[in-house]
Each structure stands twice: as C-alpha cells, then as structure tokens.
C-alpha cells in the first residue's frame, strides 16, 4: 500500500451520479456498456465500463454510483468516456459497482 498525502486525495473529485441510460458498446473488444450518468450541476456524462458479468443494461438504470469526475476525457472503444464509474473486483474478477443504499442528490461530493 502506498501512503498519499491528504491533499492528493482531495484533488480527486468523486461525486454521486444516477445512471439514466445503459446499452451494449458494440465497438468494445471486451464486453462493455456505454452509460449516461446524471451528475446534477455537472450535467449528464458518458462512461464505458466492463461490467457485463454482474449487470444487464436494465439493472443499471436508476442506480446511484460513485464517479471520478476530474479525469481527462478518454476514448474507449469509439466513445468519449467523461467519468469513471467506480467499483471493485469480486472473487472471480468481475466488477461490482460502488453504490449507495440511501438516495442522495446527483452531483453530491464524496465527503
């Protein structure tokens, strides 16, 4: 584990967003979805994620997830990925999204 300074952590802008659309990214080499996430004052942003093992597009709609919002835009399999939706690998290596169990306003900052 690498120790970082508090200032390093505070530079990462993590916000709550609600997934409003999800579809298969047919251009991806590995199975992935393209999602649109409502981040409140930041607007709706796109993201691509390889989360097809544990989720279907219909499962994703309405989920509130934790997003990193201040990475540079990255081109992934034909789309501009504007935010990183966070998650962790399960015991088989499939991603499980970082979700919230109580409703929060879209765009709320991680505190």
C-alpha positions as a printed NumPy array, in Angstrom:
array([[  0.   ,   0.   ,   0.   ],
       [  1.29 ,   3.416,  -0.955],
       [  0.657,   6.22 ,   1.543],
       [ -0.531,   9.506,  -0.01 ],
       [ -0.965,  12.981,   1.395],
       [ -4.457,  14.279,   2.253],
       [ -4.071,  16.917,  -0.485],
       [ -3.606,  14.125,  -3.075],
       [ -6.94 ,  12.615,  -2.06 ],
       [ -8.791,  15.937,  -2.081],
       [ -7.742,  16.6  ,  -5.688],
       [ -9.83 ,  13.614,  -6.84 ],
       [-13.386,  14.852,  -7.437],
       [-15.754,  11.999,  -6.61 ],
       [-19.476,  12.601,  -6.984],
       [-22.749,  10.712,  -6.792],
       [-24.456,  10.125, -10.116],
       [-27.549,   8.28 , -11.261],
       [-27.296,   6.033, -14.314],
       [-30.011,   7.201, -16.721],
       [-29.185,   5.023, -19.739],
       [-27.113,   1.936, -20.48 ],
       [-26.513,  -0.001, -23.67 ],
       [-24.064,  -2.533, -25.043],
       [-20.935,  -0.967, -26.521],
       [-20.786,  -2.947, -29.772],
       [-17.359,  -1.475, -30.648],
       [-15.661,  -2.734, -27.485],
       [-13.202,  -5.642, -27.807],
       [-14.291,  -6.98 , -24.416],
       [-17.984,  -6.861, -23.42 ],
       [-18.849,  -3.409, -22.06 ],
       [-21.688,  -0.962, -21.616],
       [-21.937,   2.713, -22.516],
       [-23.795,   4.585, -19.806],
       [-25.05 ,   8.097, -19.291],
       [-24.826,   9.345, -15.718],
       [-26.718,  12.336, -14.298],
       [-24.244,  14.253, -12.145],
       [-26.512,  17.145, -11.174],
       [-24.857,  20.514, -11.774],
       [-22.176,  18.848, -13.949],
       [-24.852,  17.556, -16.332],
       [-25.111,  14.159, -17.968],
       [-21.778,  12.475, -18.69 ],
       [-20.894,   9.297, -20.582],
       [-18.841,   6.372, -19.369],
       [-17.851,   2.963, -20.708],
       [-17.372,   0.063, -18.321],
       [-16.726,  -3.669, -18.494],
       [-19.437,  -4.63 , -16.021],
       [-21.448,  -7.097, -18.108],
       [-20.864, -10.097, -15.816],
       [-22.888,  -8.781, -12.876],
       [-25.271,  -6.331, -14.597],
       [-27.647,  -6.026, -17.54 ],
       [-28.454,  -2.614, -19.048],
       [-31.895,  -2.717, -17.391],
       [-30.303,  -3.462, -13.98 ],
       [-28.213,  -0.306, -14.22 ],
       [-30.94 ,   2.271, -14.823],
       [-31.582,   4.278, -11.656],
       [-28.523,   3.037,  -9.74 ],
       [-26.663,   5.724,  -7.837],
       [-22.939,   5.21 ,  -8.237],
       [-19.706,   6.9  ,  -7.22 ],
       [-17.905,   8.578, -10.135],
       [-14.49 ,  10.174, -10.533],
       [-15.299,  13.354, -12.436],
       [-11.998,  15.15 , -12.969],
       [-10.03 ,  12.721, -15.126],
       [ -9.273,  13.776, -18.673],
       [-11.781,  12.549, -21.24 ],
       [-10.62 ,   9.189, -22.576],
       [-11.611,   7.5  , -25.841],
       [-12.712,   3.938, -25.131],
       [-13.994,   1.701, -27.912],
       [-15.377,   4.525, -30.015],
       [-16.874,   6.695, -27.275],
       [-15.646,   9.598, -25.168],
       [-15.636,   8.382, -21.583],
       [-16.097,  11.516, -19.484],
       [-16.272,   9.985, -15.991],
       [-15.017,   6.849, -14.286],
       [-17.729,   4.833, -12.546],
       [-16.05 ,   3.163,  -9.58 ],
       [-16.282,  -0.4  ,  -8.362],
       [-14.242,  -3.301,  -7.054],
       [-13.48 ,  -6.796,  -8.307],
       [-15.327,  -9.729,  -6.789],
       [-13.648, -13.103,  -6.112],
       [-13.929, -14.002,  -9.817],
       [-12.556, -10.665, -11.059],
       [-15.924,  -9.24 , -12.178],
       [-16.648,  -5.626, -11.243],
       [-19.209,  -4.757,  -8.566],
       [-20.214,  -1.098,  -8.659],
       [-19.723,   1.273,  -5.721],
       [-23.366,   2.119,  -4.962],
       [-25.316,   3.944,  -2.261],
       [-28.072,   2.37 ,  -0.18 ],
       [-29.895,   5.662,   0.566],
       [-30.877,   8.278,  -2.024],
       [-28.519,  11.21 ,  -2.497],
       [-28.688,  14.292,  -4.714],
       [-26.989,  13.87 ,  -8.071],
       [-23.637,  15.621,  -8.02 ],
       [-23.122,  15.283,  -4.263],
       [-19.414,  15.255,  -3.422],
       [-17.875,  12.344,  -1.55 ],
       [-17.247,  13.622,   1.958]])
